[in-house]
Amino acid sequence: MHLPTLVCVVFHLSAVIQSAAVEQDTGVVSVSIGDNVTLRCSYDSQVLMHFSWYRQTLGFRPELLSSVYKHDEPSKVFHWLEENPRFSVRREEGKNHLHISDVQLSDSASYFCGGSHSNMLDFGEGIFLSVREKVEHEDIVQGPVSETVPQGGSVTLNCTVLTRTCDGEHNVYWFRRGSRHGILHTHGDQCERISVPGSPSHSCSYHLQRTNLRASDAGTYYCAVASCGEILFGSGSELLVPDDQTAQMRTLVWLSIIRTGILLLCLTVCLLVYFTNG
């Protein structure tokens, strides 16, 4: 094979592999015992041939829940699903969703959607399914919902625990979705007691302060509260940190718009003077 042809083939294969991305729900989804939940997974490539779902419970190895071939009959069911009928896979073109009915505490875990092609296996970022009892012990309120901060600035994220019937100690953890650094910060039982209308008098507030922000600090931050034998998650706070290039580009765009407006205004005035004198 000639070198130019080989380069073209390698480039084509590289493009094909990069286009075979798997996308799935990410972050944390909280449900109660007995609920039904669907974990979505999609792909936009015709290259993927096998599709799978893995579950990883904290402290254990990943477990294969489902594996199907693209051209399998829709009625074909992976043996693990046959033994666990609460789990099912909903397949259609471009989609491979995992449905869990009558959710149980033991279903709390991280779930990963995968797709394989050319002897390579691609995974989504994963989603953590948090299952708690129907009885509401505590509520978690996170704020702000979204905040835009310039580079070099700072922000304080809040996590409020509205305690109801459980008086145990709190351990609060902060992490960012997609971050490889794991837990960013940990609070012991250092509760800042606050008064929230309609909430118990011993509600607690915890804070995460980030300073000298960079574009790489952007993302969705979650607080997780370990208390009363379970872990509860906040709904997340989205932090936006525009990079300098984006800010410069916006400035240039606005300058260009202003300049164009001034030129049009001058042209209009010149035309009016011309026709008036004529």
N, C-alpha and C positions, 0 to 999 in steps of 0.2 A: 504494500500500500504506500502510495506517495505521501510525503510529509504534508502537503497542503490538504490532501483528502483526510489524513489522520487527524489533523488539527480541527477540520470541520466536524468530523465525527465526535471527537472529544468535546468540542464546544457544544454540539447538539445534545450529547448526553448530559453535560453539565447543566444546560438550560432545562432539560426535561426533569432532572432530579430536583433542581431548585424550585420548579413550578409545582412539585407534588406535595405542597404543604398541607398539613392537617390542622384544622381549626376546631376548637371546642370551647365550651363554656369554661371560664376561668374564675379564680378567686375563691369565694366561700359561699355556699348555699346552705341556709339553715332551715330545717324542717322538724316537725314534731312526730313522735311515734304514731304510726297508723296513717300518715300522709302518703300521697303518691308523688313521685318526682321523676322528671325526665332530664337526663344529662345529654345535651345536644353535641353532636360532632358532625362536621361537614368537611368536604374537600372539593377543590375545583380543578382536579386533574383527571384525565382519562388514563393515566399511567398506572395508578394504584390498582393492585390486583387482590390483595388480602386486607381484611379489616378486622381490628381486634379491640377489645376493652380489657384493661388491667386495673386491679384494685390493690392498693397498698395500705394496710392497716398499720398504725403507728407501732414501730418496733418489730415488724415482720417483713418478709420478702414480698415483692409484687406477686400477685396471683392472677392468672389468666382466667377471665370470665367468659370471653367469647372470641372465636376466631372463625371467620367465614371467607370463602373464596368469592370473587366478584360474580362468577357465573353459576354459583350454587343456586339451587331452587329456593325460593322464599320460605318454603315449608321446612327446610333443613335447619335443625337446632343443634347448637354445640352442646356436648354432653354435660358441661357444668350447668348450663341453663336448664336442662331437663331435670337435674337434681335440685335446682333452686328455682321453682316456677314463679317466685315473686319478681324475678329478674327476666327481662325480655329485651330483645334488640329490634328496633324498628328501622328497616332498611328501605331506601329508595334511592334513585339516582342522585349522587352527590351528598347523601346523608347516611349516617349510621348512628342513630340515637340509642342510648341505654335508658330503659324505663324500669323503675323500681316501684312496686306497689306495696302497701302496708309496711312502710319503712320501720325498721327496728333499730335499737341502740347499736347493735353489732354491725350495722351498715355504715357507721361513721368511719370514714377513710378518705384517702385521696384516690381519685379515679382518672385514668389516663386513656385517651383514645389513640389508637395507632393505625398506621397504614403502611404496607410494604410494597416495594417495587425494586426490581433489579438487585435483589438480595440485600436491600437496605430497608430499615424500619424507621419511619418517622413518627414522632409522638407530638400530641398537643401539649400545652403547658400544664395541663392537669387542673382539676377542681377538687376542693375539699368539701365533702358532704358532712355537715354537722347535724347530728340527730339529738334531740332532747325530749324530755318527758312532756306530756300535755300540760301538766300543772306548771304554771308560770311562777318560777322562783324569783327571777330577776329579768330586767330589761336592760339592754345596752343601747345607749344613744351616743352616736359619734358626730363630731362637728369640727370644722365646717364641712358641708357636703362637697364643696369644691372651692379651691382657692388658687388664684394666679399670683405668683410672686416673681419679681425680677431676679436675675442672677445676682448673687451676693447678698440677697435679702434673707429674711428669717420668717418663720411661721411657727405657730403653736397649735397643735392638734389636740382635741379634747376627747376624752372617753368617760362618759358618765354611767355609773352603775346604779340603777334604780332598784334597790334591795326591797324585797317584799316579805317573804316568809323565811328566808334562809339567812342566818346570822353568821355564817362561817367567814373565815378570812378570804381575802381576794389575792390572787396572783395575776398580774396583768402583763401581757406581752404585746409588743408592737412588731409588726412585720409589713413588708411591702410586697405586693403582688409581682411575681416574676423576678424578685431579687435573689441573687445567689448567696447573699450574706446571712440568710436565715433570720433569726430573731434580731431586731435592731436594738431593742431596749426592754428591760424588765423592771417592773415595779413590785416591791414586796407589799405588805399590807400597810402602805403609807397612804391612807385615805384622807383626801381633803373633803371634809363633810360640807355639803351644800344643801340648800333648801330649794326644792323644785315644786311648784304648784301642782297639787294632786298626786305627789309622790311621797313615799315614806320619809320620815325625818332623818334617817341615817343613810341617805344616798351619798355616794362617793364619786369624786371626780379625779381623773388622772390625766396628765398632760405629757405630750411628747414635743419637745422643742427642737427644731432644725434650724441651724444658722449657716451663713455663708453658702447659700444654696447654689447648685450648679444644675445644668440641664439634665445631667444623669440622675439627679435626685427626684425627677418627676415620676409620678406613678400614683397608684391607689394604695393608701396605707390603712391597715386594719388593726384594731385592738382585739385581743382575745383574753377573756376573763375566765380563769380557772377557779371554780367555787362550788361547794356543795356536791362534789363528785362529778361535775360535768364542765365542759368548756363551752362558753358562749362567745359569739363573734359579733362585732359591730358591723354596720352596713358599709363602712369604708369612707375614707375622705380622699378625694382626688386632688392631687397637687400638680399644678401646671407651672413649669419654669421655662419660659421661652428662651431659646438660645440667642446669642448676640447676632448671629447671621440673620435669623428671622426678624429681629427688631430692626436691623439695618435695612433689610429688604423692604419691610413695611415703610420705613422712612423714605427710601428711594422711590417707592411707588407713589406715596403721597406727594413728594416733591415733583414727580413727573406729572401727576394730575394737576397740581397747582400751576406748574409751568404751562401746561397745555391750556388751562383755563385763561391764564394771562395772555397767551398768544392769540387765542380766539377773541378775547375782549379787545385787544389792540387791533386785530383785523376787522372786527365789527365797527370800531370807531373810525378807522381809516376809510372803510367803505361808505359810512354815513357822511363823512366829510367830503369824500369824492363826489358822491351823488348830489349832495346839497350844493356844492360849488358848481357842479355841472349844470 
